[in-house]
Amino acid sequence: MPYKSVSVPSRNASKKRGATPSAVPAPAYVPATSASMTQPVAGQSIGHRYAVGQRLAMAPGGREFARGAATCTIVARLPHEGGPLRYRVRSDNENYERIVDENDLSPLPSDSD
């Protein structure tokens, strides 16, 4: 079976005779620093709302998370990684810990009524 010839354009197409180089230089790589990663984004706060050891109500999960509504205790605050703030929690109904977004947690209703 004979092989067919395939033409591939060269990467240096702009360096042909008479061609001018691009006027816009490529952006320089700037590594992220720890100082720039801890700065809050406009309108957002980086601080965790709940404390370690605090008991909270955990919302049930849908199809993605097999989780029922329950009360839980915060075991640890997880570092901010660019998304929602997260916590490691232990549910009263389960024997293991979960990682839960802050928006799935809420304070327990007061029993003073």
N, C-alpha and C positions, 0 to 999 in steps of 0.2 A: 504494500500500500504506500503510495508516494505521500510525502509530507508536503503540506501547504506552507507557503511563506507568509508570515504575519508581520505587518509593519507596525512598529511601536514608536510613537513620537519620543524624541530625546528629551531629557530633563532640562537641557540647556538650550531650549528653543529661542530664548530671548538673547542669546549670545551670538546670534548670526551676524554676519557682516552688515554694518549699517544700523543695527538695532541699538536703541538706547536702553540703558539699565533702568529698572523701575525706580521711580522717585521716592517711593515709600519704603523705608527700611523695615525689616522684620522686627516685631516687638522683642525686646530683651527679656530674658527669663529673670524673674524676681522671686526668690524663694519666700515663702510665708514665714514670718517671725512669730514667736510666741506672743509678743506684744500686740501684733495686729490680729491675732486669733482671739484674744481675750476682750477686744473692744466690742461693745454692743453695737448691733446694727441699728440704724435709725428707727426709733419707735419700739425697740425691743429691749427687754431686760434679760440679762444672762443668769440672774440669781434664781436658785431653786425656791419654790414656794413652801415646801414642806420639810420638816426636820426628821432626822434619823430617829427611829423609835416611835414616831407618831402613828396612831391608828386612823385609817381612812376607809372610805367606801370606794370599791373598785367597780367600774362599769363593766357590764358583760361584753364579750367579744362576739363578732358576727361570724361569717364564714371563714375569715382568715385566721381567727384566733378561737380555739376551743376553750372559752373561759366564761364561767358564769359570774353573775353579780355576787360579790362577797365583801367582807371586811378584810383588811390586810394591815400589816405593820411594815413600815419602811425599814429595810435593812441597810441600804446604802444609797447615796446620791451618786449618779454616774456623771462623768465629765461631759461637758457640752461638746457635741461633734457636728454642729451645724444644723441640726434638725430640732425637733421638740426636745425639751428637757426630759430625762428619763431617770427612773428609780429602779432599784432592785427591791422587790417586795416579797413577803411571805404571807400567803393567804391563810386564813383560819381554817379553811376547808381542805387544804392541800398540804402535802409533806415536802414540797420543793419550792424553790424561789422562782419568780418570774421577773422579766424586765418589762416595765410598763411606762408608757408615755404619761407626762404630767396631766394632759388633758383628759385622761381616763380615770383620774383620781379626783375625789372630792371629800371635803370634811364630813364627818359623821353628823347626822342630825342630833341636836341637843336633846337630852332626855329630861330636861327640866319642865316639860309640859305636863 
